[in-house]
Amino acid sequence: MNEKEYLKRVAANIKKIRKAKNIKQVELAYSCGFEKQNMQRIEAGKTSPTLKTLLKISEALEVDIRELLVSNLE
């Protein structure tokens, strides 16, 4: 898996978990201390989130960070 594919996978995992928890994108962004546009770019796979960013997202979603990174969430 190349970097672009991996970013898209992480983005899809974040979006899937967020939707499963009925959290709006803007709410997740606010919980993480991000602008909504930043969360949009992360969920679109258009930016490479840092480890610190992924930790904030995992804490806001109340999941282990590994759930954002694994590829078997389909």
PQR file of N, CA, C, O and H, with PARSE charges and radii, in Angstrom:
ATOM      1  N   MET A   1       0.859  -1.173   0.000 -0.4000 1.5000
ATOM      2  CA  MET A   1       0.000   0.000   0.000 -0.0000 2.0000
ATOM      3  C   MET A   1       0.907   1.237   0.000  0.5500 1.7000
ATOM      4  O   MET A   1       1.802   1.358   0.836 -0.5500 1.4000
ATOM      5  N   ASN A   2       0.668   2.145  -0.937 -0.4000 1.5000
ATOM      6  CA  ASN A   2       1.484   3.362  -0.969 -0.0000 2.0000
ATOM      7  C   ASN A   2       0.907   4.418  -0.021  0.5500 1.7000
ATOM      8  O   ASN A   2      -0.159   4.228   0.564 -0.5500 1.4000
ATOM      9  H   ASN A   2      -0.059   2.047  -1.616  0.4000 1.0000
ATOM     10  N   GLU A   3       1.622   5.523   0.117 -0.4000 1.5000
ATOM     11  CA  GLU A   3       1.229   6.558   1.074 -0.0000 2.0000
ATOM     12  C   GLU A   3      -0.169   7.109   0.794  0.5500 1.7000
ATOM     13  O   GLU A   3      -0.963   7.299   1.716 -0.5500 1.4000
ATOM     14  H   GLU A   3       2.488   5.678  -0.358  0.4000 1.0000
ATOM     15  N   LYS A   4      -0.461   7.360  -0.460 -0.4000 1.5000
ATOM     16  CA  LYS A   4      -1.769   7.921  -0.828 -0.0000 2.0000
ATOM     17  C   LYS A   4      -2.904   6.964  -0.445  0.5500 1.7000
ATOM     18  O   LYS A   4      -3.925   7.381   0.100 -0.5500 1.4000
ATOM     19  H   LYS A   4       0.184   7.206  -1.209  0.4000 1.0000
ATOM     20  N   GLU A   5      -2.709   5.694  -0.735 -0.4000 1.5000
ATOM     21  CA  GLU A   5      -3.721   4.686  -0.380 -0.0000 2.0000
ATOM     22  C   GLU A   5      -3.879   4.583   1.135  0.5500 1.7000
ATOM     23  O   GLU A   5      -4.991   4.430   1.639 -0.5500 1.4000
ATOM     24  H   GLU A   5      -1.879   5.355  -1.178  0.4000 1.0000
ATOM     25  N   TYR A   6      -2.773   4.667   1.851 -0.4000 1.5000
ATOM     26  CA  TYR A   6      -2.825   4.571   3.308 -0.0000 2.0000
ATOM     27  C   TYR A   6      -3.568   5.775   3.894  0.5500 1.7000
ATOM     28  O   TYR A   6      -4.383   5.619   4.803 -0.5500 1.4000
ATOM     29  H   TYR A   6      -1.870   4.791   1.441  0.4000 1.0000
ATOM     30  N   LEU A   7      -3.287   6.970   3.378 -0.4000 1.5000
ATOM     31  CA  LEU A   7      -3.990   8.167   3.847 -0.0000 2.0000
ATOM     32  C   LEU A   7      -5.495   8.048   3.606  0.5500 1.7000
ATOM     33  O   LEU A   7      -6.300   8.425   4.458 -0.5500 1.4000
ATOM     34  H   LEU A   7      -2.624   7.096   2.640  0.4000 1.0000
ATOM     35  N   LYS A   8      -5.865   7.520   2.438 -0.4000 1.5000
ATOM     36  CA  LYS A   8      -7.284   7.337   2.139 -0.0000 2.0000
ATOM     37  C   LYS A   8      -7.922   6.320   3.087  0.5500 1.7000
ATOM     38  O   LYS A   8      -9.074   6.478   3.491 -0.5500 1.4000
ATOM     39  H   LYS A   8      -5.211   7.214   1.747  0.4000 1.0000
ATOM     40  N   ARG A   9      -7.166   5.276   3.438 -0.4000 1.5000
ATOM     41  CA  ARG A   9      -7.679   4.255   4.363 -0.0000 2.0000
ATOM     42  C   ARG A   9      -7.894   4.853   5.751  0.5500 1.7000
ATOM     43  O   ARG A   9      -8.935   4.632   6.369 -0.5500 1.4000
ATOM     44  H   ARG A   9      -6.230   5.148   3.110  0.4000 1.0000
ATOM     45  N   VAL A  10      -6.916   5.609   6.240 -0.4000 1.5000
ATOM     46  CA  VAL A  10      -7.044   6.260   7.550 -0.0000 2.0000
ATOM     47  C   VAL A  10      -8.223   7.233   7.525  0.5500 1.7000
ATOM     48  O   VAL A  10      -9.017   7.276   8.464 -0.5500 1.4000
ATOM     49  H   VAL A  10      -6.070   5.789   5.738  0.4000 1.0000
ATOM     50  N   ALA A  11      -8.333   8.003   6.460 -0.4000 1.5000
ATOM     51  CA  ALA A  11      -9.434   8.952   6.313 -0.0000 2.0000
ATOM     52  C   ALA A  11     -10.783   8.239   6.350  0.5500 1.7000
ATOM     53  O   ALA A  11     -11.713   8.687   7.020 -0.5500 1.4000
ATOM     54  H   ALA A  11      -7.688   7.968   5.697  0.4000 1.0000
ATOM     55  N   ALA A  12     -10.880   7.133   5.629 -0.4000 1.5000
ATOM     56  CA  ALA A  12     -12.134   6.370   5.598 -0.0000 2.0000
ATOM     57  C   ALA A  12     -12.458   5.794   6.971  0.5500 1.7000
ATOM     58  O   ALA A  12     -13.624   5.759   7.366 -0.5500 1.4000
ATOM     59  H   ALA A  12     -10.125   6.769   5.085  0.4000 1.0000
ATOM     60  N   ASN A  13     -11.450   5.345   7.695 -0.4000 1.5000
ATOM     61  CA  ASN A  13     -11.674   4.806   9.040 -0.0000 2.0000
ATOM     62  C   ASN A  13     -12.190   5.878   9.977  0.5500 1.7000
ATOM     63  O   ASN A  13     -13.123   5.641  10.745 -0.5500 1.4000
ATOM     64  H   ASN A  13     -10.504   5.374   7.373  0.4000 1.0000
ATOM     65  N   ILE A  14     -11.589   7.060   9.919 -0.4000 1.5000
ATOM     66  CA  ILE A  14     -12.041   8.164  10.770 -0.0000 2.0000
ATOM     67  C   ILE A  14     -13.498   8.488  10.465  0.5500 1.7000
ATOM     68  O   ILE A  14     -14.321   8.605  11.373 -0.5500 1.4000
ATOM     69  H   ILE A  14     -10.832   7.253   9.296  0.4000 1.0000
ATOM     70  N   LYS A  15     -13.808   8.629   9.190 -0.4000 1.5000
ATOM     71  CA  LYS A  15     -15.175   8.976   8.782 -0.0000 2.0000
ATOM     72  C   LYS A  15     -16.174   7.898   9.201  0.5500 1.7000
ATOM     73  O   LYS A  15     -17.256   8.203   9.702 -0.5500 1.4000
ATOM     74  H   LYS A  15     -13.140   8.533   8.452  0.4000 1.0000
ATOM     75  N   LYS A  16     -15.801   6.639   8.991 -0.4000 1.5000
ATOM     76  CA  LYS A  16     -16.706   5.540   9.337 -0.0000 2.0000
ATOM     77  C   LYS A  16     -16.995   5.501  10.841  0.5500 1.7000
ATOM     78  O   LYS A  16     -18.142   5.332  11.253 -0.5500 1.4000
ATOM     79  H   LYS A  16     -14.922   6.391   8.585  0.4000 1.0000
ATOM     80  N   ILE A  17     -15.960   5.656  11.649 -0.4000 1.5000
ATOM     81  CA  ILE A  17     -16.137   5.645  13.112 -0.0000 2.0000
ATOM     82  C   ILE A  17     -16.965   6.848  13.544  0.5500 1.7000
ATOM     83  O   ILE A  17     -17.868   6.723  14.372 -0.5500 1.4000
ATOM     84  H   ILE A  17     -15.027   5.794  11.315  0.4000 1.0000
ATOM     85  N   ARG A  18     -16.656   8.011  12.984 -0.4000 1.5000
ATOM     86  CA  ARG A  18     -17.405   9.233  13.336 -0.0000 2.0000
ATOM     87  C   ARG A  18     -18.886   9.070  13.020  0.5500 1.7000
ATOM     88  O   ARG A  18     -19.740   9.408  13.839 -0.5500 1.4000
ATOM     89  H   ARG A  18     -15.923   8.112  12.312  0.4000 1.0000
ATOM     90  N   LYS A  19     -19.188   8.558  11.840 -0.4000 1.5000
ATOM     91  CA  LYS A  19     -20.589   8.372  11.455 -0.0000 2.0000
ATOM     92  C   LYS A  19     -21.279   7.316  12.314  0.5500 1.7000
ATOM     93  O   LYS A  19     -22.448   7.471  12.669 -0.5500 1.4000
ATOM     94  H   LYS A  19     -18.494   8.283  11.174  0.4000 1.0000
ATOM     95  N   ALA A  20     -20.566   6.249  12.647 -0.4000 1.5000
ATOM     96  CA  ALA A  20     -21.140   5.191  13.489 -0.0000 2.0000
ATOM     97  C   ALA A  20     -21.504   5.728  14.872  0.5500 1.7000
ATOM     98  O   ALA A  20     -22.413   5.219  15.528 -0.5500 1.4000
ATOM     99  H   ALA A  20     -19.616   6.123  12.358  0.4000 1.0000
ATOM    100  N   LYS A  21     -20.791   6.754  15.302 -0.4000 1.5000
ATOM    101  CA  LYS A  21     -21.055   7.355  16.610 -0.0000 2.0000
ATOM    102  C   LYS A  21     -21.981   8.569  16.507  0.5500 1.7000
ATOM    103  O   LYS A  21     -22.209   9.273  17.491 -0.5500 1.4000
ATOM    104  H   LYS A  21     -20.053   7.169  14.770  0.4000 1.0000
ATOM    105  N   ASN A  22     -22.507   8.803  15.310 -0.4000 1.5000
ATOM    106  CA  ASN A  22     -23.425   9.916  15.055 -0.0000 2.0000
ATOM    107  C   ASN A  22     -22.839  11.269  15.479  0.5500 1.7000
ATOM    108  O   ASN A  22     -23.508  12.086  16.112 -0.5500 1.4000
ATOM    109  H   ASN A  22     -22.322   8.232  14.511  0.4000 1.0000
ATOM    110  N   ILE A  23     -21.588  11.475  15.116 -0.4000 1.5000
ATOM    111  CA  ILE A  23     -20.918  12.734  15.411 -0.0000 2.0000
ATOM    112  C   ILE A  23     -20.759  13.489  14.098  0.5500 1.7000
ATOM    113  O   ILE A  23     -20.288  12.930  13.108 -0.5500 1.4000
ATOM    114  H   ILE A  23     -21.044  10.811  14.602  0.4000 1.0000
ATOM    115  N   LYS A  24     -21.146  14.741  14.091 -0.4000 1.5000
ATOM    116  CA  LYS A  24     -20.980  15.569  12.893 -0.0000 2.0000
ATOM    117  C   LYS A  24     -19.510  15.949  12.754  0.5500 1.7000
ATOM    118  O   LYS A  24     -18.777  16.039  13.739 -0.5500 1.4000
ATOM    119  H   LYS A  24     -21.529  15.195  14.895  0.4000 1.0000
ATOM    120  N   GLN A  25     -19.106  16.165  11.529 -0.4000 1.5000
ATOM    121  CA  GLN A  25     -17.716  16.506  11.258 -0.0000 2.0000
ATOM    122  C   GLN A  25     -17.285  17.760  12.023  0.5500 1.7000
ATOM    123  O   GLN A  25     -16.183  17.812  12.570 -0.5500 1.4000
ATOM    124  H   GLN A  25     -19.702  16.092  10.729  0.4000 1.0000
ATOM    125  N   VAL A  26     -18.146  18.751  12.057 -0.4000 1.5000
ATOM    126  CA  VAL A  26     -17.826  19.990  12.758 -0.0000 2.0000
ATOM    127  C   VAL A  26     -17.696  19.747  14.267  0.5500 1.7000
ATOM    128  O   VAL A  26     -16.876  20.386  14.926 -0.5500 1.4000
ATOM    129  H   VAL A  26     -19.041  18.709  11.613  0.4000 1.0000
ATOM    130  N   GLU A  27     -18.490  18.840  14.807 -0.4000 1.5000
ATOM    131  CA  GLU A  27     -18.393  18.515  16.233 -0.0000 2.0000
ATOM    132  C   GLU A  27     -17.065  17.833  16.542  0.5500 1.7000
ATOM    133  O   GLU A  27     -16.427  18.134  17.551 -0.5500 1.4000
ATOM    134  H   GLU A  27     -19.155  18.321  14.271  0.4000 1.0000
ATOM    135  N   LEU A  28     -16.652  16.918  15.675 -0.4000 1.5000
ATOM    136  CA  LEU A  28     -15.382  16.244  15.871 -0.0000 2.0000
ATOM    137  C   LEU A  28     -14.236  17.251  15.771  0.5500 1.7000
ATOM    138  O   LEU A  28     -13.308  17.226  16.579 -0.5500 1.4000
ATOM    139  H   LEU A  28     -17.170  16.673  14.855  0.4000 1.0000
ATOM    140  N   ALA A  29     -14.307  18.122  14.792 -0.4000 1.5000
ATOM    141  CA  ALA A  29     -13.268  19.144  14.629 -0.0000 2.0000
ATOM    142  C   ALA A  29     -13.173  19.992  15.899  0.5500 1.7000
ATOM    143  O   ALA A  29     -12.077  20.242  16.400 -0.5500 1.4000
ATOM    144  H   ALA A  29     -15.061  18.142  14.135  0.4000 1.0000
ATOM    145  N   TYR A  30     -14.309  20.428  16.411 -0.4000 1.5000
ATOM    146  CA  TYR A  30     -14.337  21.257  17.610 -0.0000 2.0000
ATOM    147  C   TYR A  30     -13.758  20.504  18.807  0.5500 1.7000
ATOM    148  O   TYR A  30     -12.998  21.071  19.592 -0.5500 1.4000
ATOM    149  H   TYR A  30     -15.199  20.225  16.004  0.4000 1.0000
ATOM    150  N   SER A  31     -14.117  19.229  18.946 -0.4000 1.5000
ATOM    151  CA  SER A  31     -13.610  18.412  20.056 -0.0000 2.0000
ATOM    152  C   SER A  31     -12.089  18.265  20.014  0.5500 1.7000
ATOM    153  O   SER A  31     -11.434  18.119  21.046 -0.5500 1.4000
ATOM    154  H   SER A  31     -14.734  18.768  18.309  0.4000 1.0000
ATOM    155  N   CYS A  32     -11.547  18.306  18.804 -0.4000 1.5000
ATOM    156  CA  CYS A  32     -10.099  18.152  18.624 -0.0000 2.0000
ATOM    157  C   CYS A  32      -9.358  19.490  18.649  0.5500 1.7000
ATOM    158  O   CYS A  32      -8.128  19.527  18.685 -0.5500 1.4000
ATOM    159  H   CYS A  32     -12.079  18.425  17.966  0.4000 1.0000
ATOM    160  N   GLY A  33     -10.112  20.579  18.631 -0.4000 1.5000
ATOM    161  CA  GLY A  33      -9.493  21.897  18.577 -0.0000 2.0000
ATOM    162  C   GLY A  33      -9.042  22.281  17.178  0.5500 1.7000
ATOM    163  O   GLY A  33      -8.118  23.078  17.016 -0.5500 1.4000
ATOM    164  H   GLY A  33     -11.111  20.550  18.603  0.4000 1.0000
ATOM    165  N   PHE A  34      -9.700  21.709  16.156 -0.4000 1.5000
ATOM    166  CA  PHE A  34      -9.364  21.976  14.762 -0.0000 2.0000
ATOM    167  C   PHE A  34     -10.440  22.847  14.122  0.5500 1.7000
ATOM    168  O   PHE A  34     -11.563  22.944  14.619 -0.5500 1.4000
ATOM    169  H   PHE A  34     -10.450  21.061  16.288  0.4000 1.0000
ATOM    170  N   GLU A  35     -10.074  23.472  13.019 -0.4000 1.5000
ATOM    171  CA  GLU A  35     -11.055  24.123  12.162 -0.0000 2.0000
ATOM    172  C   GLU A  35     -11.774  23.028  11.368  0.5500 1.7000
ATOM    173  O   GLU A  35     -11.202  21.973  11.096 -0.5500 1.4000
ATOM    174  H   GLU A  35      -9.162  23.393  12.616  0.4000 1.0000
ATOM    175  N   LYS A  36     -13.038  23.289  10.998 -0.4000 1.5000
ATOM    176  CA  LYS A  36     -13.797  22.301  10.232 -0.0000 2.0000
ATOM    177  C   LYS A  36     -13.076  21.949   8.933  0.5500 1.7000
ATOM    178  O   LYS A  36     -13.086  20.790   8.518 -0.5500 1.4000
ATOM    179  H   LYS A  36     -13.503  24.146  11.219  0.4000 1.0000
ATOM    180  N   GLN A  37     -12.454  22.929   8.291 -0.4000 1.5000
ATOM    181  CA  GLN A  37     -11.759  22.692   7.027 -0.0000 2.0000
ATOM    182  C   GLN A  37     -10.604  21.705   7.205  0.5500 1.7000
ATOM    183  O   GLN A  37     -10.327  20.905   6.311 -0.5500 1.4000
ATOM    184  H   GLN A  37     -12.446  23.870   8.628  0.4000 1.0000
ATOM    185  N   ASN A  38      -9.938  21.760   8.347 -0.4000 1.5000
ATOM    186  CA  ASN A  38      -8.851  20.817   8.603 -0.0000 2.0000
ATOM    187  C   ASN A  38      -9.397  19.394   8.699  0.5500 1.7000
ATOM    188  O   ASN A  38      -8.801  18.460   8.163 -0.5500 1.4000
ATOM    189  H   ASN A  38     -10.163  22.409   9.073  0.4000 1.0000
ATOM    190  N   MET A  39     -10.526  19.232   9.380 -0.4000 1.5000
ATOM    191  CA  MET A  39     -11.129  17.909   9.508 -0.0000 2.0000
ATOM    192  C   MET A  39     -11.608  17.423   8.139  0.5500 1.7000
ATOM    193  O   MET A  39     -11.510  16.234   7.836 -0.5500 1.4000
ATOM    194  H   MET A  39     -11.010  19.991   9.816  0.4000 1.0000
ATOM    195  N   GLN A  40     -12.119  18.323   7.321 -0.4000 1.5000
ATOM    196  CA  GLN A  40     -12.545  17.944   5.968 -0.0000 2.0000
ATOM    197  C   GLN A  40     -11.363  17.414   5.170  0.5500 1.7000
ATOM    198  O   GLN A  40     -11.488  16.405   4.476 -0.5500 1.4000
ATOM    199  H   GLN A  40     -12.198  19.290   7.567  0.4000 1.0000
ATOM    200  N   ARG A  41     -10.221  18.081   5.260 -0.4000 1.5000
ATOM    201  CA  ARG A  41      -9.036  17.633   4.523 -0.0000 2.0000
ATOM    202  C   ARG A  41      -8.542  16.283   5.040  0.5500 1.7000
ATOM    203  O   ARG A  41      -8.116  15.436   4.256 -0.5500 1.4000
ATOM    204  H   ARG A  41     -10.120  18.900   5.824  0.4000 1.0000
ATOM    205  N   ILE A  42      -8.597  16.085   6.341 -0.4000 1.5000
ATOM    206  CA  ILE A  42      -8.167  14.803   6.916 -0.0000 2.0000
ATOM    207  C   ILE A  42      -9.078  13.691   6.430  0.5500 1.7000
ATOM    208  O   ILE A  42      -8.596  12.651   5.980 -0.5500 1.4000
ATOM    209  H   ILE A  42      -8.944  16.774   6.978  0.4000 1.0000
ATOM    210  N   GLU A  43     -10.391  13.891   6.514 -0.4000 1.5000
ATOM    211  CA  GLU A  43     -11.341  12.856   6.090 -0.0000 2.0000
ATOM    212  C   GLU A  43     -11.340  12.626   4.586  0.5500 1.7000
ATOM    213  O   GLU A  43     -11.776  11.574   4.120 -0.5500 1.4000
ATOM    214  H   GLU A  43     -10.783  14.735   6.879  0.4000 1.0000
ATOM    215  N   ALA A  44     -10.863  13.583   3.835 -0.4000 1.5000
ATOM    216  CA  ALA A  44     -10.771  13.417   2.383 -0.0000 2.0000
ATOM    217  C   ALA A  44      -9.448  12.770   1.979  0.5500 1.7000
ATOM    218  O   ALA A  44      -9.238  12.453   0.808 -0.5500 1.4000
ATOM    219  H   ALA A  44     -10.509  14.438   4.214  0.4000 1.0000
ATOM    220  N   GLY A  45      -8.565  12.578   2.946 -0.4000 1.5000
ATOM    221  CA  GLY A  45      -7.269  11.986   2.647 -0.0000 2.0000
ATOM    222  C   GLY A  45      -6.350  12.933   1.904  0.5500 1.7000
ATOM    223  O   GLY A  45      -5.428  12.498   1.214 -0.5500 1.4000
ATOM    224  H   GLY A  45      -8.736  12.836   3.897  0.4000 1.0000
ATOM    225  N   LYS A  46      -6.602  14.244   2.042 -0.4000 1.5000
ATOM    226  CA  LYS A  46      -5.819  15.238   1.313 -0.0000 2.0000
ATOM    227  C   LYS A  46      -4.662  15.801   2.121  0.5500 1.7000
ATOM    228  O   LYS A  46      -3.893  16.622   1.622 -0.5500 1.4000
ATOM    229  H   LYS A  46      -7.351  14.598   2.602  0.4000 1.0000
ATOM    230  N   THR A  47      -4.536  15.362   3.369 -0.4000 1.5000
ATOM    231  CA  THR A  47      -3.442  15.813   4.215 -0.0000 2.0000
ATOM    232  C   THR A  47      -2.955  14.638   5.045  0.5500 1.7000
ATOM    233  O   THR A  47      -3.698  13.693   5.307 -0.5500 1.4000
ATOM    234  H   THR A  47      -5.161  14.694   3.775  0.4000 1.0000
ATOM    235  N   SER A  48      -1.725  14.710   5.444 -0.4000 1.5000
ATOM    236  CA  SER A  48      -1.135  13.632   6.236 -0.0000 2.0000
ATOM    237  C   SER A  48      -1.145  14.051   7.708  0.5500 1.7000
ATOM    238  O   SER A  48      -0.310  14.850   8.129 -0.5500 1.4000
ATOM    239  H   SER A  48      -1.121  15.479   5.231  0.4000 1.0000
ATOM    240  N   PRO A  49      -2.081  13.518   8.487 -0.5600 1.5000
ATOM    241  CA  PRO A  49      -2.163  13.929   9.889  0.2800 2.0000
ATOM    242  C   PRO A  49      -0.964  13.419  10.693  0.5500 1.7000
ATOM    243  O   PRO A  49      -0.473  12.312  10.474 -0.5500 1.4000
ATOM    244  N   THR A  50      -0.516  14.246  11.616 -0.4000 1.5000
ATOM    245  CA  THR A  50       0.584  13.850  12.493 -0.0000 2.0000
ATOM    246  C   THR A  50       0.074  12.856  13.528  0.5500 1.7000
ATOM    247  O   THR A  50      -1.131  12.656  13.680 -0.5500 1.4000
ATOM    248  H   THR A  50      -0.915  15.146  11.794  0.4000 1.0000
ATOM    249  N   LEU A  51       1.000  12.249  14.223 -0.4000 1.5000
ATOM    250  CA  LEU A  51       0.634  11.332  15.303 -0.0000 2.0000
ATOM    251  C   LEU A  51      -0.176  12.071  16.364  0.5500 1.7000
ATOM    252  O   LEU A  51      -1.159  11.540  16.879 -0.5500 1.4000
ATOM    253  H   LEU A  51       1.979  12.411  14.099  0.4000 1.0000
ATOM    254  N   LYS A  52       0.231  13.279  16.685 -0.4000 1.5000
ATOM    255  CA  LYS A  52      -0.496  14.090  17.671 -0.0000 2.0000
ATOM    256  C   LYS A  52      -1.940  14.330  17.215  0.5500 1.7000
ATOM    257  O   LYS A  52      -2.869  14.250  18.019 -0.5500 1.4000
ATOM    258  H   LYS A  52       1.030  13.710  16.266  0.4000 1.0000
ATOM    259  N   THR A  53      -2.120  14.618  15.944 -0.4000 1.5000
ATOM    260  CA  THR A  53      -3.457  14.835  15.392 -0.0000 2.0000
ATOM    261  C   THR A  53      -4.291  13.559  15.487  0.5500 1.7000
ATOM    262  O   THR A  53      -5.455  13.604  15.885 -0.5500 1.4000
ATOM    263  H   THR A  53      -1.365  14.683  15.291  0.4000 1.0000
ATOM    264  N   LEU A  54      -3.701  12.429  15.125 -0.4000 1.5000
ATOM    265  CA  LEU A  54      -4.426  11.153  15.209 -0.0000 2.0000
ATOM    266  C   LEU A  54      -4.783  10.811  16.648  0.5500 1.7000
ATOM    267  O   LEU A  54      -5.848  10.250  16.907 -0.5500 1.4000
ATOM    268  H   LEU A  54      -2.756  12.392  14.802  0.4000 1.0000
ATOM    269  N   LEU A  55      -3.909  11.141  17.578 -0.4000 1.5000
ATOM    270  CA  LEU A  55      -4.222  10.908  18.990 -0.0000 2.0000
ATOM    271  C   LEU A  55      -5.414  11.756  19.437  0.5500 1.7000
ATOM    272  O   LEU A  55      -6.297  11.265  20.141 -0.5500 1.4000
ATOM    273  H   LEU A  55      -3.044  11.596  17.368  0.4000 1.0000
ATOM    274  N   LYS A  56      -5.441  13.018  19.031 -0.4000 1.5000
ATOM    275  CA  LYS A  56      -6.571  13.887  19.377 -0.0000 2.0000
ATOM    276  C   LYS A  56      -7.871  13.335  18.803  0.5500 1.7000
ATOM    277  O   LYS A  56      -8.900  13.323  19.479 -0.5500 1.4000
ATOM    278  H   LYS A  56      -4.724  13.417  18.459  0.4000 1.0000
ATOM    279  N   ILE A  57      -7.822  12.881  17.556 -0.4000 1.5000
ATOM    280  CA  ILE A  57      -9.022  12.334  16.914 -0.0000 2.0000
ATOM    281  C   ILE A  57      -9.469  11.063  17.623  0.5500 1.7000
ATOM    282  O   ILE A  57     -10.657  10.888  17.890 -0.5500 1.4000
ATOM    283  H   ILE A  57      -6.986  12.892  17.007  0.4000 1.0000
ATOM    284  N   SER A  58      -8.532  10.181  17.928 -0.4000 1.5000
ATOM    285  CA  SER A  58      -8.903   8.929  18.604 -0.0000 2.0000
ATOM    286  C   SER A  58      -9.489   9.201  19.981  0.5500 1.7000
ATOM    287  O   SER A  58     -10.434   8.529  20.392 -0.5500 1.4000
ATOM    288  H   SER A  58      -7.567  10.323  17.711  0.4000 1.0000
ATOM    289  N   GLU A  59      -8.942  10.177  20.700 -0.4000 1.5000
ATOM    290  CA  GLU A  59      -9.497  10.530  22.010 -0.0000 2.0000
ATOM    291  C   GLU A  59     -10.895  11.109  21.879  0.5500 1.7000
ATOM    292  O   GLU A  59     -11.787  10.769  22.657 -0.5500 1.4000
ATOM    293  H   GLU A  59      -8.174  10.723  20.367  0.4000 1.0000
ATOM    294  N   ALA A  60     -11.090  11.980  20.899 -0.4000 1.5000
ATOM    295  CA  ALA A  60     -12.414  12.585  20.689 -0.0000 2.0000
ATOM    296  C   ALA A  60     -13.448  11.536  20.289  0.5500 1.7000
ATOM    297  O   ALA A  60     -14.616  11.636  20.662 -0.5500 1.4000
ATOM    298  H   ALA A  60     -10.366  12.256  20.267  0.4000 1.0000
ATOM    299  N   LEU A  61     -13.015  10.531  19.529 -0.4000 1.5000
ATOM    300  CA  LEU A  61     -13.921   9.457  19.097 -0.0000 2.0000
ATOM    301  C   LEU A  61     -14.030   8.339  20.132  0.5500 1.7000
ATOM    302  O   LEU A  61     -14.838   7.421  19.990 -0.5500 1.4000
ATOM    303  H   LEU A  61     -12.065  10.450  19.226  0.4000 1.0000
ATOM    304  N   GLU A  62     -13.203   8.431  21.176 -0.4000 1.5000
ATOM    305  CA  GLU A  62     -13.170   7.431  22.244 -0.0000 2.0000
ATOM    306  C   GLU A  62     -12.875   6.037  21.710  0.5500 1.7000
ATOM    307  O   GLU A  62     -13.552   5.064  22.040 -0.5500 1.4000
ATOM    308  H   GLU A  62     -12.547   9.177  21.292  0.4000 1.0000
ATOM    309  N   VAL A  63     -11.829   5.970  20.865 -0.4000 1.5000
ATOM    310  CA  VAL A  63     -11.358   4.695  20.328 -0.0000 2.0000
ATOM    311  C   VAL A  63      -9.843   4.640  20.468  0.5500 1.7000
ATOM    312  O   VAL A  63      -9.183   5.669  20.613 -0.5500 1.4000
ATOM    313  H   VAL A  63     -11.278   6.761  20.597  0.4000 1.0000
ATOM    314  N   ASP A  64      -9.311   3.450  20.423 -0.4000 1.5000
ATOM    315  CA  ASP A  64      -7.871   3.279  20.408 -0.0000 2.0000
ATOM    316  C   ASP A  64      -7.345   3.766  19.060  0.5500 1.7000
ATOM    317  O   ASP A  64      -7.976   3.550  18.026 -0.5500 1.4000
ATOM    318  H   ASP A  64      -9.847   2.614  20.305  0.4000 1.0000
ATOM    319  N   ILE A  65      -6.213   4.409  19.078 -0.4000 1.5000
ATOM    320  CA  ILE A  65      -5.647   4.953  17.834 -0.0000 2.0000
ATOM    321  C   ILE A  65      -5.481   3.877  16.768  0.5500 1.7000
ATOM    322  O   ILE A  65      -5.544   4.175  15.575 -0.5500 1.4000
ATOM    323  H   ILE A  65      -5.701   4.584  19.918  0.4000 1.0000
ATOM    324  N   ARG A  66      -5.272   2.646  17.178 -0.4000 1.5000
ATOM    325  CA  ARG A  66      -5.115   1.558  16.201 -0.0000 2.0000
ATOM    326  C   ARG A  66      -6.345   1.401  15.322  0.5500 1.7000
ATOM    327  O   ARG A  66      -6.235   0.959  14.178 -0.5500 1.4000
ATOM    328  H   ARG A  66      -5.221   2.404  18.147  0.4000 1.0000
ATOM    329  N   GLU A  67      -7.522   1.759  15.845 -0.4000 1.5000
ATOM    330  CA  GLU A  67      -8.744   1.651  15.039 -0.0000 2.0000
ATOM    331  C   GLU A  67      -8.734   2.619  13.863  0.5500 1.7000
ATOM    332  O   GLU A  67      -9.406   2.391  12.857 -0.5500 1.4000
ATOM    333  H   GLU A  67      -7.611   2.118  16.774  0.4000 1.0000
ATOM    334  N   LEU A  68      -7.973   3.695  13.993 -0.4000 1.5000
ATOM    335  CA  LEU A  68      -7.861   4.638  12.887 -0.0000 2.0000
ATOM    336  C   LEU A  68      -6.893   4.135  11.828  0.5500 1.7000
ATOM    337  O   LEU A  68      -6.964   4.541  10.668 -0.5500 1.4000
ATOM    338  H   LEU A  68      -7.427   3.881  14.810  0.4000 1.0000
ATOM    339  N   LEU A  69      -5.996   3.256  12.227 -0.4000 1.5000
ATOM    340  CA  LEU A  69      -4.918   2.826  11.356 -0.0000 2.0000
ATOM    341  C   LEU A  69      -5.125   1.477  10.700  0.5500 1.7000
ATOM    342  O   LEU A  69      -4.538   1.205   9.653 -0.5500 1.4000
ATOM    343  H   LEU A  69      -5.938   2.926  13.169  0.4000 1.0000
ATOM    344  N   VAL A  70      -5.947   0.627  11.294 -0.4000 1.5000
ATOM    345  CA  VAL A  70      -6.114  -0.726  10.746 -0.0000 2.0000
ATOM    346  C   VAL A  70      -6.888  -0.675   9.443  0.5500 1.7000
ATOM    347  O   VAL A  70      -7.646   0.260   9.186 -0.5500 1.4000
ATOM    348  H   VAL A  70      -6.424   0.848  12.145  0.4000 1.0000
ATOM    349  N   SER A  71      -6.686  -1.682   8.638 -0.4000 1.5000
ATOM    350  CA  SER A  71      -7.296  -1.668   7.309 -0.0000 2.0000
ATOM    351  C   SER A  71      -8.476  -2.610   7.178  0.5500 1.7000
ATOM    352  O   SER A  71      -8.945  -2.842   6.064 -0.5500 1.4000
ATOM    353  H   SER A  71      -6.070  -2.442   8.847  0.4000 1.0000
ATOM    354  N   ASN A  72      -8.964  -3.153   8.261 -0.4000 1.5000
ATOM    355  CA  ASN A  72     -10.046  -4.143   8.166 -0.0000 2.0000
ATOM    356  C   ASN A  72     -11.341  -3.664   8.807  0.5500 1.7000
ATOM    357  O   ASN A  72     -12.028  -4.441   9.470 -0.5500 1.4000
ATOM    358  H   ASN A  72      -8.582  -2.964   9.166  0.4000 1.0000
ATOM    359  N   LEU A  73     -11.678  -2.404   8.617 -0.4000 1.5000
ATOM    360  CA  LEU A  73     -12.892  -1.861   9.204 -0.0000 2.0000
ATOM    361  C   LEU A  73     -14.082  -1.895   8.269  0.5500 1.7000
ATOM    362  O   LEU A  73     -15.088  -1.236   8.531 -0.5500 1.4000
ATOM    363  H   LEU A  73     -11.119  -1.773   8.078  0.4000 1.0000
ATOM    364  N   GLU A  74     -13.992  -2.640   7.194 -0.4000 1.5000
ATOM    365  CA  GLU A  74     -15.109  -2.684   6.250 -0.0000 2.0000
ATOM    366  C   GLU A  74     -16.227  -3.479   6.750  0.5500 1.7000
ATOM    367  O   GLU A  74     -17.244  -3.611   6.068 -0.5500 1.4000
ATOM    368  H   GLU A  74     -13.174  -3.175   6.982  0.4000 1.0000
TER
END
